[in-house]
């Protein structure tokens, strides 16, 4: 069964508009699908009404940024009421945090001689959630960088001048927004945080105490050993599992839309739950 519960559109840092992303998913034969843009449900809202005519189940989604024990962690929310008061308040808070971070990035870049950075990035973003990729696009357009990767390698990547840490909310608060809105909270790409096994277990336990119930067993291109590690973690911690491509754009090195997925024995698959709900 092809599913995908982790994708990005132009509403955040993806390359395809939401409608094109949904059409790509339909062409790929994906049965259960979610657009999980960073800190916004704009991508989902753009296709929520039109998706009813497609031969697939569209699940509401978002990928929230948050902090846990000094580490930036991403939590995917699935199946929540995007119009719920808690969800609206949370999204508004994240939008403000991103705007404040963008202003600080611009200040730092302007000290390097790159005047007009904030206005330029905002113009690149348009209606999308403002982020570092938009600063990179502006720098390339203005001739300040040779390409997207060059902009990150020299100015915006980890440890560089434009690497500004936003004041993200705490993990427990983000999980509670999702749960209050009737959704399922999922730890996105658990191995990408490069935590020790002990610290990863602590993360999962704190996540569960806050009301989280699932982790991504598969995210993008990962090897069998990584999947086996996450399977053991899910079993040990009694978590349901999700799967997604983390698709952003077409790339020879990146994943395509859709994950062929059936949960290993003893684990609940969120896709099966969402399909069952849609059928009823």
N, C-alpha and C positions, 0 to 999 in steps of 0.2 A: 504494500500500500504506500503510495507516494503522499507524503505530507510535508509541510514546511511551516514551522512556527517561529521563524526568526529571519526576517527579510527587511530590507530598507529601500525606501523610495526617495524621490527628490524632496519630500517633506522634511527629510533630515539630510543624510549624507550619501544617499543612493543616487544612481545615475538615471534610472527609469522613473517617469511620472507614475503615480499610483495606478492609473487606468492601464498603462502599458505593462506594469508589473503584474497586475491581475490577469491580463490577457496572456502574458507569458506563462503564468501558472496554469491557466486553463489549457493552453496548447500542450503543456508538459504532462497533462493528465493528473495534476495534483488534486486530491479529493478534499483535503482539509488544509486551510491556508490562513496565515496571519501576516499582516504588515506591522512590523514592530519598530517603528522609527524611534530615534533617540529623543526621549523626553517630550514627545508630541504624539497625538493621535490624529494629526492632520491627514496622514496617508490613508488611514482606515476610513476616516469620515468622507474622504473624497470619492470612495468607491462603495460605501456601505449600501447605498440604495441600488446602484446598478448591479452589484454582485448577486442580488436575488435572482437575476435572470441567468446566471452562470450555473453550470453543472458542478458546483463545488460548494463546500461549506466555508464561509468566510467568518473567522473568529476575530473579535476585537483584540488589538494588541498595542503594546508600547514597550520600549526598553528604557528603564529608568536608570539614571546615574545616582550613586549614593556612596556613603563612606562607611567603612567598617574597620575598626582597629587600625586607623591610619591608612587604609588601602581603599582605592576607588574600585567599587564593585558594581556590576550591572545586574539588574533584576528585571526580567521580562514579566509583564503582566498580560494574562490571557483571559478572554471571556468576561471582562468586567463591563459594567455599565459606565460608558465614557461620559455620561451626563450626570453622574452621581456627584454630590457636593464635595466629597472627599477627593475624588479624582480631579475635579475642576480646580480645587485649591492646590493640589499637588502639582498639577501641570503648570499652573500660574507661577508657583514658587520656582520650579525648575527653569521656566522661561526667563524669570528675573535673574536667576543665578548665571545663566548662560550670557545674558546681556551684560552683566557686571564683569564677567570674565572677559568678554570680547573687548570691553572698554579698556581693561588692563593690558590685554594683548596689544591693542592699538597704541597705547601709551608707550609701551616698551619698544615697539617697532618704530615709532616716530622718533624716539631717542637715537635710533640707529640711522635716521635720515629718511625713513619711509613715510612721508607726510600723506595724510588722507587715508590711512589704513582702515579706520573704522567705517567711514562712508563707503570705501571701496568694497570691503567685505560684505557690508549690508546690501549693496547693489548686486553683488554676486549671489547672495543668499535669496533675495527676493522674498517669497512667502515661505521659504524653508527655515528650519530651525538653525540659527546662526552658530557656526562652529569654526574650528581651525581650518577645515578644508576650504572654506570660503575666503579666508585670508590667503591661503596658498594660491587659489585661483586668481585672486586679485594681483598677487605678487608676480605671477607668471604673465598675466595680461599687461602689467606695467613694465615688464622687463627686469624686475628685481630678482627673479629666479629663472633658471633655465627650464624648469619643469616642476610638476607637482612634488615629486620625490626630493628634488633639490631644495625646494622651499622648506620641507620638513627637516631634511638633513642639516640645513644651515641655520634655520630660524625658528621652526615651530615644533620640532620633535622633542622627545623626552630629554630634559636637561638643557634645552636651548632657550634663547631669550623669550620666545613666545610660548613657552610651556608653562602656562599659568594654571594653577590648581583652583578650580571653582569651589565655592562654599556649598558643596552638595549636602543634602539632608542625610541623616543617619539611616542605615539599612532598616532598622526596626520601623521607622516612620514610613518609609516607602512601601514596605510590605503591608503595613496596616492600611495605607491608601487603597491598595489593590484589593485586599480582603474586604474592606468596608464597602467597596463598590461591587462586591459579589464575584470577584475574579480569582484566578489562581496565580500565585506568585512562584516564579521559576528562577533559580540561580543560573544566569547565562554563563556559558563557556567556563566552567569552574576551574579548569586547569590553566587558563591563561593568566591568572593572577600570580602564578608561580609561588604558591604557598607551600610550606612544608605539610606533610600529611597531618600532623597534629594540629596545625593552624587551620587547615582546610576543614577538619572535623569540627573545630570550634566555630568556624564560620557557619557550617551547616546547622549546628545545634542552636546558635543564636538566631539563625534564620527560622528554624522551626518554632522556637519560643515566640517569635513575632507573628507566627501564623503562616509561614511559608510551607509549601507542601511538595515541591517538585524541583528537579534539576535537569539541565540539558545533558542527556546521555550522549548525544551526537551534536556537534557544532562544526559545520563546514567540513573541511578535509582534515580528518584526524586518523591516526593509525590504530590498529586493533588493540594494542597494549593500552592506549589511552582510554579507549572505550571500555576495556575490561576493568581498568582502575575505577572508572566512574560507576560501572555496574556494581562493583563491590561496595562502593560508598553508598549508593542508593539503597542497596539491600540492607546494609548495616544500619542505616539511619531511617529506614522505612519511608522512603520518598518515592513519589511517582516520577515518571520520566517524560521528557519532551525531546524533540529533535528539530533541528533547523539548519539551513544552509549558511546563514549569516550573509546572504547575498547582498552585495552592494552594486556591482557592475560586472559587465562581461570582461573576463580576464583569462588568459591562458593559465594563470597560476591560481585563480580563485575558483570557488565552487559554483556550479550552476544551480538553478532553483530546483528544489525537490529533494527529499531524502526518502529512500526506500527503507521503510522502518516498521518493524514489529518488536514490541517490547520483549526482552528476554523473560524466560519463565520466572514467575515470582514478583514481577514488577508491573505496575499499572501504567498504561500509556494514555497520555492526555488526549491524543487523537481519537482513540476509541470512545472516550467520554463525550467529546464534542460532536462526533458523528452520531452517537446515540441520541444526544439532546436534539440535534437537527432533525432526526428522523421522527421524533415525537412532537 
